[in-house]
Amino acid sequence: MTYRSSLMAKAATVRFPGASVLDKLSIDIPDDKLTVIIGRNGSGKSTLLRSLSRLQKLNAGQIVLDGKPLKNLKNRMIARRLAVLPQGLSAPDGITVRELVSRGRTPHQTAFRQWSQSDDMAITDALAKTGLSDDAERTVSTLSGGQQQRVWIAMILAQDTKLLLLDEPTTFLDLRHQIEVLNLIRDLVSTHSRTVVAVLHDINLAARFADHIIALDGGQIHSAGKPDDVITAQSMAAVFDLDVEVIEDPVHNKPHIIPR
């Protein structure tokens, strides 16, 4: 199946001292889908995500957004089209949910356009989509881990971009909150027509929630496509050096791996 793609990498190469992290990697990110990047530690997952947002400079190749090289676009223009949620964020002490979410509106403020009703509406909408309307005046530090992660997602939703890039959005969450966050992301794609790229470690959750999976191995793409095409015993052996049985999840009808 051919997808329309507004974001793509063309021969993207990133080198760190003594190592090539991305090696001439080319990929199209399908629009209006949830794409999940998987791979072992050090395979280039976070580097790819950071490269797609220009947080990581390429040594060669290019990232293309809406048909234009990302390196040629101004930061504010990128921020109005693409939002990034990195790992390891921490909220300032004493900040409320609404105050943190409101920071997502920063790319829309200029010397000629200050705070307006449209900013308030964007924040209200982001809080509603993430189920945080009743918690808007609470201090972020008083929330559970799953709720705090929803606050960060609400912040990038308030940024009002079509593309969302999420680096390990379920890290350090228990299983219940992982499912909660992934259900929210799934709804953003299915109901609100967002394009989301996320790095996940849990292969079975990736298979359950993703429309499209990219499996990285040594800075290159081992395989990419629908979960059924990527989550196979052969690819798990090649990408993770893991001997698995792949069965069909009887509840969600998606591939499910069982290590031998």
Secondary structure, 3 states (H helix, E strand, C coil): CCCCEEEEEEEEEEEECCEEEEEEEEEEEECCCEEEEECCCCCCHHHHHHHHCCCCCCCEEEEEECCEEHHHCCHHHHHCCEEEECCCCCCCCCCEHHHHHHHHHHHHCCCCCCCCHHHHHHHHHHHHHCCCHHHCCCEHHHCCHHHHHHHHHHHHHHCCCCEEEEECCCCCCCHHHHHHHHHHHHHHHHCCCCEEEEECCCHHHHHHHCCEEEEEECCEEEEEECHHHHCCHHHHHHHHCCCEEEEECCCCCCEEEEEC
